[in-house]
Amino acid sequence: MAIVTGAGGRGNSIGRAYALGLAGAGAAVVVADLNAAGAKAVADEIVAAGGKAIAATVDITDPETVAQMVGAANESFGGVDILVNNAALMVELGSQPASDIPLDDWNRILNVNLTGALICAQAVIPIMRARGGGRIVNQVSGGAFPAVSIYGIGKLALVGLTTTLARQLGREGIAVNAIAPGNTTSDAGKLLTPDDSPFIKYLEMNVAMRVRGAPDELVGTLLLLCSPAGAWITGQVIHVDGGWVLRP
Ligand SMILES: NC(=O)c1ccc[n+]([C@@H]2O[C@H](COP(=O)([O-])OP(=O)(O)OC[C@H]3O[C@@H](n4cnc5c(N)ncnc54)[C@H](O)[C@@H]3O)[C@@H](O)[C@H]2O)c1
């Protein structure tokens, strides 16, 4: 049983691909988003295809709605095995330089992109403990390696939350990993970096393979991290980006 946050946004979103992928692999899925209509549309799509899903309206920065989301998962599907912390502010962010960003903006961004993931993790960890294990996957970004924006700072901090929870929870059978996508052709991604943007030109000079991938091209990695085949993987960041961020 899986919860995917940020799965009900703009039409062709990464969260939707994750929710459809997990459902296709047999998981019952809670499609969670601030956007209630979007979450319902994706849950309906899964059910129409023969899968199991419900929609949940959640603000991941609000522990009360997060508790309701987890309560709905328990009630409908009897527990939580997988949490995908995918919701984030991305396309909404301007390119505010850190030197000048108003503290209110800084706090708002980190509250969603970092603290929101912690709140969701805290809500499911007791359930995973009681079930003898689970998988948490945090959606970070190639834009955190190195962090050169507020967005990148939040994603790099989310890597820190990933390794910290992985070390703490491993002996309890809870694996915590991160996926770092490259430039992905979700509707939000295309809006943020159109074909003629300077960032795409920069990627064209630095990425080994195609500079852009489709949301579906991230799903295999998520399924690996959530499957028996991924049972001994924890505390890792898996880059799915055509060779943008090259690690030693
Ligand atoms: N598209 C890319 O190129 C790319 C690259 C690397 C990483 N990512 C990451 O992938 C994830 C999905 O990106 P996407 O391109 O599908 O964008 P998206 O904007 O379609 O998805 C983000 C979703 O999060 C939801 N959300 C925002 N704040 C929320 C809150 N407080 N509570 C609940 N839901 C909230 C939004 O409604 C939206 O549905 C994000 O974490 C993003 O940072 C995207």
The ligand as a Gaussian input file, in Angstrom:
#p B3LYP/6-31G(d) Opt

LIG

0 1
 N       10.058000      18.277000     -13.730000
 C       11.352000      18.247000     -13.505000
 O       12.169000      18.558000     -14.412000
 C       11.882000      17.813000     -12.162000
 C       13.258000      17.557000     -12.039000
 C       13.770000      17.146000     -10.807000
 C       12.914000      16.987000      -9.733000
 N       11.578000      17.265000      -9.860000
 C       10.729000      17.067000      -8.695000
 O        9.719000      16.135000      -9.016000
 C        8.536000      16.397000      -8.240000
 C        7.328000      16.521000      -9.147000
 O        7.575000      17.508000     -10.114000
 P        6.603000      17.787000     -11.364000
 O        7.479000      18.228000     -12.482000
 O        5.649000      16.667000     -11.568000
 O        5.860000      19.099000     -10.844000
 P        4.356000      19.393000     -10.372000
 O        4.325000      20.856000     -10.053000
 O        3.401000      18.882000     -11.400000
 O        4.209000      18.523000      -9.051000
 C        4.284000      19.031000      -7.757000
 C        2.997000      18.709000      -7.048000
 O        3.118000      19.035000      -5.661000
 C        1.879000      19.549000      -5.228000
 N        2.069000      20.356000      -4.022000
 C        2.733000      21.531000      -3.888000
 N        2.682000      21.961000      -2.619000
 C        1.978000      21.028000      -1.914000
 C        1.577000      20.906000      -0.574000
 N        1.892000      21.843000       0.343000
 N        0.868000      19.823000      -0.194000
 C        0.540000      18.864000      -1.106000
 N        0.872000      18.937000      -2.408000
 C        1.574000      20.008000      -2.813000
 C        1.385000      20.368000      -6.394000
 O       -0.024000      20.594000      -6.339000
 C        1.801000      19.502000      -7.578000
 O        0.768000      18.586000      -7.915000
 C        8.870000      17.629000      -7.402000
 O        9.377000      17.221000      -6.156000
 C        9.978000      18.302000      -8.203000
 O       10.782000      19.130000      -7.388000
 C       11.054000      17.668000     -11.055000

